Amino acid sequence: MDAVDKREIEEKVIGLVSEQMDVPTEKINLNSTFDELGIDSLYGLDIILDIENIFDIQLSDETKAQIKNVGDLADSVEKAVWVKNEA
């Protein structure tokens, strides 16, 4: 995926979380924690793997462990996409 802006990444992340967890997008924001959305560690890993495939990126295990909310995930994706595009 080529140059992607922050808002597009946020929308895709929210859309995927909405789809995976069957929660309307209107009820998800960047501050929504995984706990609030009913995302346990297994669902969280599934969502992260899907995100990695969509954006053709790889997040480190350390980064994955630090993701606690939707905004953390979007920020991590944005950084990984930027690094990939700079390579």
C-alpha positions in Angstrom: 0.0 0.0 0.0 1.5 3.3 -1.0 1.2 6.6 0.8 -1.6 6.3 3.2 -2.7 9.2 5.4 -3.4 9.0 9.1 -7.1 9.3 8.8 -7.3 6.5 6.2 -5.4 4.2 8.5 -7.7 5.1 11.5 -10.8 4.5 9.4 -9.5 1.1 8.2 -8.5 0.1 11.7 -11.9 1.1 13.1 -13.7 -0.6 10.3 -11.9 -3.9 10.8 -12.4 -3.8 14.6 -16.1 -3.1 13.9 -16.4 -6.0 11.5 -14.4 -8.5 13.6 -16.3 -7.6 16.9 -19.7 -6.9 15.4 -19.8 -3.5 16.9 -21.1 -0.5 15.0 -18.3 1.9 13.9 -20.1 4.8 15.6 -19.4 3.1 18.9 -15.7 2.8 18.3 -13.2 5.6 18.6 -9.4 5.9 18.9 -9.7 5.8 22.7 -11.8 2.6 22.8 -9.8 0.1 24.7 -9.7 -3.6 23.6 -11.3 -4.5 27.0 -14.2 -2.1 26.4 -14.8 -3.7 23.0 -14.6 -7.3 24.4 -11.3 -8.0 22.6 -9.3 -10.6 24.4 -5.7 -11.5 23.6 -6.7 -14.0 21.0 -9.1 -11.7 19.2 -6.5 -8.9 19.5 -3.9 -11.1 17.7 -6.4 -12.0 15.0 -7.2 -8.3 14.4 -3.5 -7.4 14.4 -2.7 -10.2 11.9 -5.5 -9.0 9.6 -4.2 -5.4 9.8 -0.7 -6.6 9.0 -2.0 -8.3 5.9 -4.1 -5.4 4.8 -1.3 -2.9 5.1 1.5 -5.4 4.1 3.5 -4.6 7.3 4.9 -6.6 10.2 4.6 -5.3 13.8 7.1 -6.5 16.3 6.0 -8.6 19.3 7.0 -5.8 21.6 4.8 -3.4 19.6 1.9 -5.8 19.7 2.2 -6.2 23.4 1.9 -2.5 23.9 -1.4 -2.1 22.0 -4.2 -1.5 24.4 -6.7 0.6 22.4 -7.7 1.3 18.8 -5.6 4.5 18.7 -2.5 2.5 19.8 -3.1 0.1 16.9 -3.7 2.9 14.4 -0.5 4.7 15.5 1.5 1.5 15.3 0.2 0.8 11.8 1.0 4.4 10.7 4.6 4.1 11.9 5.1 0.7 10.2 3.6 2.0 6.9 5.9 5.0 7.1 8.9 2.9 7.7 8.0 0.5 4.9 7.4 3.4 2.4 10.8 5.0 3.4 12.7 1.7 2.7 
